Amino acid sequence: SGFLALKNLYILEKTIGTGGFGKVKLATHILTGEKVAIKIMEKACLGDDLPRIEQEIKALKQFSHHHICQLYQVIETETHYFMVIEYCSGGELFDHIVEKNRLSEMESRSFFRQILSAVAYLHSLGYAHRDLKPENVLLDHDQTLKLIDFGLCAKPIGGLDVQLLTSCGSPTYAAPELIQGKKYLGPEVDVWSMGVLLYAILCGFLPFDSDRIEVLYRKILRGRYEEPAWLSQGSKRLIKRMLTLDPLRRVTVKELLNHEWVQLGYNEPVSFEPLYDFHMKDDACVSLLAEHHNLSSNDMWAKLSRWDYDYDTATYLILVSRKRQSLPLKLNPVW
Ligand SMILES: COc1cccc(Nc2ncc(-c3ccc(C(=O)NCC(=O)Nc4ccccc4)cc3)c(OCC3CCNCC3)n2)c1
């Protein structure tokens, strides 16, 4: 189906998601055979939301973290933006919780540590996510979580624009100060949403829920929620610290990183440093790509280190990711 810009580079397959901005399709990166997700956004439909796409692309180009889906390539045509992004084979955390009803405290802790690492990393770069919810947490192979911002809600911290709730952030996970339209910074809003997320993972249902929005708002602003019998004392204490109505009294990300519940069984704080920087040079991957282009490794690296986020960037980042997983490094012959 029709996008000329993707011809001979990607094979488009089924649609795996739709949002206000456009849709996401599963695709195959032809040179490596790797599955990728391609976010397709029609410029005409974005109207004055166009700056949010450019901001999203600028943000993603800065991120290099094991628990954030990696941007591989950006293609801009007259009518569209295409963002080629890492594909997660396990789907949404949301479906995983629904299927298992609720997770054990140990599994919840493993998931929470990964989400916390990604959120702390975002904050360290001056970004707040603002739309943390199970639909934006994806599962990769071997229970690795990847945080995404499907709906373009992430913003630099302290942005004065109080994003209208309709366009950003589902009220279910939204902090009280956010639904009251109060000025807020961002990090503490993410802590509240992580609290709702953790509650949903541990309990299998939401702390504040109603199909009538004004009832939902009232419940959030009241801040009272059920504590099922299976919740441990530690879990209850942590959730209470995160679902604290007053943002100034709410636990901070910094405190969460070495919170006792978070460290139970790991005995080490959560690190938010990226495990590795995708932007570092991997000689084997550079050589393989150089050979494919009949270039010297030096010339190949000179081009790659410009980080144009073109097809070569995508191929290189995919090769680095495959090497990390000890998968064979190969490029398909181009016929
Ligand atoms: C196996 O069955 C399945 C079933 C379902 C999915 C998959 N896999 C699968 N892999 C990858 C994706 C994806 C990743 C990133 C982005 C994105 O928009 N990044 C941009 C981004 O994250 N910015 C950003 C991040 C942090 C801070 C600031 C900015 C978009 C899509 C996907 O999408 C499907 C949607 C469907 C609706 N809910 C959300 C996911 N799905 C697999």
PDBQT file of the ligand as one rigid body, heavy atoms in Angstrom, charges set to zero:
ROOT
HETATM    1  C1  LIG A 401       2.370  -8.388  19.718  1.00  0.00    +0.000 C 
HETATM    2  O1  LIG A 401       1.244  -7.596  19.690  1.00  0.00    +0.000 OA
HETATM    3  C2  LIG A 401       1.454  -6.275  19.841  1.00  0.00    +0.000 A 
HETATM    4  C3  LIG A 401       0.323  -5.560  20.166  1.00  0.00    +0.000 A 
HETATM    5  C4  LIG A 401       0.426  -4.204  20.335  1.00  0.00    +0.000 A 
HETATM    6  C5  LIG A 401       1.662  -3.560  20.197  1.00  0.00    +0.000 A 
HETATM    7  C6  LIG A 401       2.800  -4.292  19.879  1.00  0.00    +0.000 A 
HETATM    8  N1  LIG A 401       4.050  -3.682  19.728  1.00  0.00    +0.000 N 
HETATM    9  C7  LIG A 401       4.313  -2.370  19.598  1.00  0.00    +0.000 A 
HETATM   10  N2  LIG A 401       5.595  -1.956  19.568  1.00  0.00    +0.000 NA
HETATM   11  C8  LIG A 401       5.877  -0.646  19.484  1.00  0.00    +0.000 A 
HETATM   12  C9  LIG A 401       4.846   0.299  19.419  1.00  0.00    +0.000 A 
HETATM   13  C10 LIG A 401       5.142   1.747  19.458  1.00  0.00    +0.000 A 
HETATM   14  C11 LIG A 401       6.268   2.220  20.125  1.00  0.00    +0.000 A 
HETATM   15  C12 LIG A 401       6.506   3.588  20.234  1.00  0.00    +0.000 A 
HETATM   16  C13 LIG A 401       5.612   4.496  19.684  1.00  0.00    +0.000 A 
HETATM   17  C14 LIG A 401       5.816   5.957  19.862  1.00  0.00    +0.000 C 
HETATM   18  O2  LIG A 401       4.916   6.740  19.654  1.00  0.00    +0.000 OA
HETATM   19  N3  LIG A 401       7.017   6.380  20.294  1.00  0.00    +0.000 N 
HETATM   20  C15 LIG A 401       7.240   7.767  20.604  1.00  0.00    +0.000 C 
HETATM   21  C16 LIG A 401       7.585   7.903  22.050  1.00  0.00    +0.000 C 
HETATM   22  O3  LIG A 401       7.527   6.933  22.757  1.00  0.00    +0.000 OA
HETATM   23  N4  LIG A 401       7.961   9.121  22.448  1.00  0.00    +0.000 N 
HETATM   24  C17 LIG A 401       8.325   9.487  23.726  1.00  0.00    +0.000 A 
HETATM   25  C18 LIG A 401       8.618   8.534  24.731  1.00  0.00    +0.000 A 
HETATM   26  C19 LIG A 401       8.955   8.979  25.998  1.00  0.00    +0.000 A 
HETATM   27  C20 LIG A 401       9.000  10.345  26.288  1.00  0.00    +0.000 A 
HETATM   28  C21 LIG A 401       8.723  11.275  25.292  1.00  0.00    +0.000 A 
HETATM   29  C22 LIG A 401       8.367  10.841  24.023  1.00  0.00    +0.000 A 
HETATM   30  C23 LIG A 401       4.503   4.036  18.992  1.00  0.00    +0.000 A 
HETATM   31  C24 LIG A 401       4.266   2.680  18.891  1.00  0.00    +0.000 A 
HETATM   32  C25 LIG A 401       3.523  -0.187  19.434  1.00  0.00    +0.000 A 
HETATM   33  O4  LIG A 401       2.484   0.690  19.311  1.00  0.00    +0.000 OA
HETATM   34  C26 LIG A 401       1.161   0.187  19.397  1.00  0.00    +0.000 C 
HETATM   35  C27 LIG A 401       0.364   1.125  20.311  1.00  0.00    +0.000 C 
HETATM   36  C28 LIG A 401      -1.092   0.660  20.387  1.00  0.00    +0.000 C 
HETATM   37  C29 LIG A 401      -1.872   1.613  21.308  1.00  0.00    +0.000 C 
HETATM   38  N5  LIG A 401      -1.246   1.671  22.622  1.00  0.00    +0.000 N 
HETATM   39  C30 LIG A 401       0.142   2.092  22.584  1.00  0.00    +0.000 C 
HETATM   40  C31 LIG A 401       0.975   1.158  21.715  1.00  0.00    +0.000 C 
HETATM   41  N6  LIG A 401       3.275  -1.507  19.537  1.00  0.00    +0.000 NA
HETATM   42  C32 LIG A 401       2.694  -5.673  19.726  1.00  0.00    +0.000 A 
ENDROOT
TORSDOF 0
